[in-house]
């Protein structure tokens, strides 16, 4: 019986020639196995692909077990917050980073294009937020340093490919890998106690490549994903309005406020605000400006768009986003 392999199989098979690591080869072979029609004429081919995958996984596990030290890769935080992008192969993480920032990460139409953490700065209104692109995660593979990078981050974007048929399985694989490292994801509006900040991370599911999928299929996929209880936003890296909405969601997920400093008798400057956690007080702001100001401060005045116009406030006054504060020392 003839195999009758589709053209997609041969296109994918070509990627094996450029694959450099066992993990890349495994991902491509698994993709080939999913493409192969399941009938008697392809039984030998299916068995051959499974054998190759098994040998590669066995070899990779032996190398991992004999390694003396696991590689560590950390990214120094910069800007108003650090958000890590995580997801399965070819979900479009690097394309999103490129669209949201001025960076140029490596982008390819094959799995495991990204091999290291890639930080880039995203401008949101008058602040900069650090995005970190990372290597893909599958059920069988995850970089050993990725969980530690996520633990130190302020938030996570779980990037998925709406055009992928097994989108829920891919998300489950990512969640399972990270749950093994005690990392759990919660909605952006959930309060996380200080003692749990390493292991509970605010996350947003970003269903990417919206432009490649019909609306009725998107609705079906969103219903599938809704069981994860995380907020889901659909985007296309080609739609600027959707990218702007994603930027706003990222800002809200960070749970921060922007505070402007004003010297007595002068106008406030709005180009480079101080960023503090929501719930911060005038004392917290004074300490951020200068450690000595907390003790030396006599009082403060506050301006806001609708509520305050220079009123005096005490040290315990809770600040809101884009308040203007004038400290009197």
Long-range contacts (C-beta under 8 A, 24 or more apart in sequence): 1-39, 1-40, 1-41, 2-41, 3-36, 3-37, 3-41, 3-42, 3-45, 4-37, 4-41, 5-35, 5-36, 5-37, 5-42, 6-35, 6-37, 8-35, 9-35, 9-36, 15-110, 15-111, 18-110, 19-110, 19-112, 21-112, 21-115, 22-56, 22-57, 22-59, 22-60, 23-60, 23-112, 23-141, 24-110, 24-111, 24-112, 25-52, 25-56, 26-53, 26-56, 26-57, 26-60, 26-138, 26-140, 26-141, 27-89, 27-111, 27-112, 27-136, 27-138, 27-141, 28-110, 28-111, 29-53, 29-56, 30-138, 31-111, 34-166, 57-140, 60-141, 70-144, 70-145, 71-143, 71-144, 71-145, 72-144, 72-145, 72-148, 73-116, 73-117, 73-143, 73-145, 73-149, 74-117, 74-145, 74-148, 74-149, 74-152, 75-117, 75-119, 75-130, 75-132, 75-149, 77-130, 77-152, 78-119, 78-121, 78-128, 78-130, 79-121, 79-127, 79-128, 79-129, 79-130, 80-124, 80-127, 80-128, 80-129, 80-254, 80-256, 80-258, 80-275, 81-129, 81-130, 81-154, 81-155, 81-254, 81-256, 81-275, 82-129, 82-130, 82-132, 82-152, 82-153, 82-154, 82-155, 83-129, 83-130, 83-131, 83-132, 83-153, 83-154, 83-155, 83-156, 83-157, 83-250, 83-253, 83-254, 84-131, 84-132, 84-134, 84-149, 84-150, 84-153, 84-155, 84-156, 84-157, 85-131, 85-132, 85-133, 85-134, 85-156, 85-157, 85-159, 86-134, 86-137, 86-146, 86-150, 86-156, 86-157, 86-158, 86-159, 86-174, 86-178, 87-136, 87-137, 87-158, 87-159, 87-160, 87-170, 87-174, 88-136, 88-137, 88-138, 88-160, 88-161, 88-164, 88-170, 88-171, 88-173, 88-174, 89-136, 89-138, 90-136, 90-161, 90-164, 91-136, 91-159, 91-160, 91-161, 91-164, 91-170, 91-208, 92-159, 92-161, 92-208, 92-209, 92-237, 93-133, 93-134, 93-136, 93-159, 94-118, 94-133, 95-208, 95-237, 96-157, 96-159, 96-206, 96-208, 96-235, 96-237, 97-131, 97-133, 98-237, 99-237, 99-238, 99-243, 100-131, 100-243, 100-246, 100-247, 101-131, 105-133, 111-136, 112-136, 117-145, 117-149, 122-247, 122-250, 124-247, 124-248, 124-250, 124-251, 125-251, 126-258, 126-270, 126-271, 126-272, 126-273, 127-251, 127-258, 127-273, 127-275, 129-250, 129-251, 129-254, 131-157, 137-173, 137-174, 137-177, 137-178, 138-170, 138-173, 138-177, 139-173, 139-176, 139-177, 142-177, 142-178, 147-178, 147-181, 147-183, 150-178, 150-183, 150-201, 151-183, 151-198, 151-199, 151-201, 152-198, 153-201, 154-202, 154-254, 155-188, 155-201, 155-202, 155-203, 155-204, 155-250, 155-253, 155-254, 156-185, 156-201, 156-202, 156-203, 156-204, 157-203, 157-204, 157-206, 157-250, 158-185, 158-203, 158-204, 158-205, 158-206, 158-230, 159-206, 159-208, 160-205, 160-206, 160-207, 160-208, 160-225, 161-208, 161-209, 162-207, 162-208, 162-209, 162-210, 162-212, 162-213, 162-217, 162-218, 162-221, 162-234, 163-209, 163-212, 163-213, 167-207, 167-221, 167-224, 167-225, 168-224, 168-225, 171-205, 171-225, 171-228, 175-228, 185-230, 186-230, 187-229, 187-230, 187-231, 188-231, 188-249, 188-252, 188-253, 188-255, 202-253, 202-255, 203-230, 203-253, 204-230, 204-231, 204-232, 204-233, 204-249, 204-250, 204-253, 205-230, 205-231, 205-232, 205-233, 206-232, 206-233, 206-235, 206-246, 207-232, 207-233, 207-234, 207-235, 208-235, 208-236, 208-237, 209-236, 209-237, 210-234, 210-235, 210-236, 210-239, 210-242, 211-236, 211-238, 211-239, 257-319, 257-320, 257-321, 257-322, 257-323, 258-321, 258-322, 259-285, 259-319, 259-322, 259-323, 259-324, 259-325, 260-322, 260-323, 260-324, 260-325, 261-289, 261-324, 261-325, 261-326, 261-327, 262-301, 262-303, 262-324, 262-325, 262-326, 263-326, 264-326, 264-328, 268-303, 268-324, 273-322, 276-319, 279-318, 280-318, 280-319, 281-315, 281-316, 281-317, 281-318, 281-319, 282-313, 282-314, 282-315, 282-316, 282-317, 282-319, 282-325, 283-315, 283-316, 284-319, 285-319, 285-325, 285-327, 286-315, 286-327, 289-327, 293-327, 293-329, 296-329, 297-327, 297-328, 297-329, 298-328, 298-329, 299-328, 300-325, 300-326, 300-327, 300-328, 301-325, 301-326, 301-328, 302-326
